[in-house]
């Protein structure tokens, strides 16, 4: 039996509308940021949060920002958000070289989290209104679906039990490796806007 079109455009569309997806993502990132850098953070909270931050920012870069460029004021918003994102990525790389739990790690984590929370506030006040008021519903649902797909294309940083990796200085940091992988796969699979 076929469902009515009215039923098929309700909850499912809302779950993938890019405005709702971004609002949900921002709330999740704020929640995950809470324990990052706390005195009892052994690096686990930081890894979970930073993985989500990288996936979120790259998905915005590839799916959301190209759409904003089509609207008045969009270029200024995109340029500003990409400046924030570059700073966040630099801080992620630097913090990834610190030992979790140390004073330097906690200080760097606090600075990074505060910067990212400010970035999210600017997105809430600049990006979401443009998407909500200028992009049609069908397009917003497509953008939300593609945003979620881009977030999932990169491998997870957790390794299966029993796998060992070299210790010491890495050749490529985790942030850069994940960012490059995510960008390459998303663009080559046609998920980017």
C-alpha positions in Angstrom: 0.0 0.0 0.0 1.4 3.4 -0.9 1.6 6.1 1.7 0.1 9.5 1.0 2.6 12.3 0.0 1.5 14.2 3.1 2.7 11.5 5.4 6.0 11.2 3.5 6.9 14.8 3.9 6.5 15.1 7.7 8.9 13.7 10.2 11.4 12.3 7.7 11.9 15.7 5.9 12.2 17.5 9.3 14.9 14.9 10.3 16.9 15.7 7.2 16.1 19.4 6.6 19.6 21.0 6.7 18.4 23.7 9.1 17.2 21.1 11.6 20.3 18.9 11.0 22.6 21.8 11.7 20.7 22.9 14.8 20.9 19.3 16.1 24.6 19.0 15.3 25.3 22.3 17.0 23.5 21.1 20.2 25.4 17.8 20.1 28.8 19.5 19.6 28.0 21.8 22.6 27.2 18.8 24.7 30.3 16.9 23.7 32.5 19.9 24.4 31.6 20.0 28.1 34.1 17.4 29.4 36.9 18.2 26.9 40.1 19.3 28.7 38.6 18.6 32.1 41.1 17.5 34.7 39.8 13.9 34.4 39.8 13.9 30.6 42.3 11.3 29.5 41.9 12.3 25.9 38.8 10.2 25.3 36.3 13.2 25.5 38.7 15.2 23.3 38.9 12.5 20.6 35.1 12.1 20.4 34.5 15.8 20.3 37.3 16.6 17.8 36.2 13.7 15.4 32.6 15.2 15.4 34.0 18.7 14.9 36.1 17.7 11.9 33.2 15.8 10.3 30.8 18.7 10.9 33.1 21.4 9.6 34.1 19.6 6.5 30.4 18.7 5.7 29.5 22.3 6.0 32.4 23.3 3.8 31.5 20.9 1.1 27.7 20.9 1.2 26.4 24.1 2.9 28.8 26.8 2.0 28.7 26.5 -1.8 24.9 27.0 -1.6 25.3 30.2 0.6 27.5 31.7 -2.1 24.5 32.0 -4.4 22.8 34.5 -2.1 23.4 38.2 -1.2 25.8 38.4 1.8 26.6 34.7 1.4 30.2 35.2 0.4 31.0 37.3 3.4 29.4 34.7 5.7 31.3 31.8 4.0 34.6 33.7 4.1 34.2 34.4 7.8 33.1 30.9 8.7 36.0 29.4 6.7 38.5 31.7 8.5 37.1 30.3 11.8 37.4 26.8 10.5 41.0 27.3 9.5 41.8 28.5 12.9 40.0 25.6 14.5 41.9 23.1 12.3 45.2 24.7 13.2 44.3 24.4 16.9 43.2 20.8 16.5 46.5 19.9 14.9 48.5 21.7 17.7 46.4 20.1 20.5 46.7 16.7 18.9 50.5 16.9 19.6 50.0 17.6 23.3 49.7 14.9 26.0 46.1 14.6 27.3 45.7 15.5 30.9 48.6 18.0 31.1 48.2 21.6 31.9 49.1 22.6 28.3 46.5 20.2 26.9 43.8 21.6 29.3 44.7 25.2 28.4 44.7 24.5 24.7 41.5 22.5 24.9 39.7 25.3 26.7 40.9 27.9 24.1 39.8 25.6 21.2 36.4 24.7 22.7 35.6 28.4 23.4 36.6 29.3 19.9 34.5 26.6 18.4 31.5 27.5 20.6 31.8 31.1 19.3 31.9 29.7 15.7 28.7 27.8 16.3 27.0 30.9 17.7 27.9 32.8 14.5 26.7 29.9 12.3 23.4 29.9 14.3 22.9 33.7 13.7 24.2 33.9 10.1 24.1 30.6 8.3 20.8 29.1 9.5 18.7 32.2 8.7 20.0 32.3 5.1 19.2 28.6 4.7 15.8 28.8 6.3 14.6 31.9 4.4 16.2 31.6 1.0 16.6 27.8 0.2 13.5 25.9 -0.7 12.3 23.0 1.5 13.1 20.2 -1.1 16.6 21.6 -1.5 17.1 21.9 2.3 16.1 18.2 2.7 18.6 17.2 0.0 21.3 19.3 1.6 20.6 17.7 5.0 20.8 14.2 3.5 24.1 15.0 1.8 25.5 16.6 4.9 24.8 13.4 6.9 26.4 11.3 4.1 29.6 13.4 4.1 29.9 13.1 7.8 29.9 9.3 7.5 32.4 8.8 4.6 35.6 9.0 6.5 36.9 6.1 8.6 36.5 6.2 12.4 39.6 6.9 14.4 39.0 3.9 16.7 41.0 0.9 15.8 39.7 -2.7 16.3 41.0 -4.4 19.4 44.4 -6.0 18.9 45.6 -3.6 16.2 48.8 -1.7 17.2 50.2 1.4 15.7 53.6 3.1 16.0 54.0 5.4 18.9 55.9 8.7 19.0 55.8 11.5 16.5 53.4 10.8 13.6 54.2 11.8 10.0 50.7 13.1 9.4 48.5 14.3 12.2 45.0 12.8 12.8 43.2 16.1 12.0 44.9 16.6 8.6 44.5 12.9 7.6 40.8 12.8 8.5 40.1 16.2 6.8 41.9 15.3 3.6 40.2 11.8 3.5 36.8 13.3 4.1 37.2 16.0 1.5 38.5 13.6 -1.2 35.9 11.0 -0.7 33.0 13.4 -0.5 34.0 15.3 -3.6 34.8 12.2 -5.6 31.5 10.6 -4.7 29.6 13.7 -5.8 28.3 14.6 -2.3 29.7 18.1 -2.4 27.5 21.0 -3.6 
